[in-house]
Amino acid sequence: MKRQPMKPGDPRIRSYAEEDLLILLGELHERGRKYGLYFPSACTDRTADGRLVVRFGMAPASTLLNLLTLLLDADRERSCGS
């Protein structure tokens, strides 16, 4: 499935609370593990221009959402191909 990545300034990101992003980080850890992706220090950090920042070296929350989208797409392709 071809999707456009979410941009850091996307207004939808403002609807995510810190608790939401912590849950999504947990999902990233779980789903990424089978692909060898490991982010032990990833966590929410602070806000910048009213948006929460996820600590992967100051990545915006859109990076987390885009990574999860890629992993979900990979899981779908893997299940369809088996």
Long-range contacts (C-beta under 8 A, 24 or more apart in sequence): 1-73, 1-76, 3-69, 3-73, 5-62, 5-66, 5-69, 6-62, 6-65, 6-66, 6-69, 7-62, 8-51, 8-60, 8-61, 8-62, 8-63, 9-51, 10-62, 13-51, 13-52, 13-60, 13-61, 13-62, 13-65, 14-50, 14-51, 16-52, 16-61, 18-44, 18-52, 21-52, 21-54, 21-61, 21-64, 24-64, 24-65, 24-68, 25-54, 25-64, 27-68, 28-64, 28-67, 28-68, 28-71, 31-68, 31-71, 31-72, 31-75, 32-67, 32-71, 35-71, 35-74, 37-67, 37-71
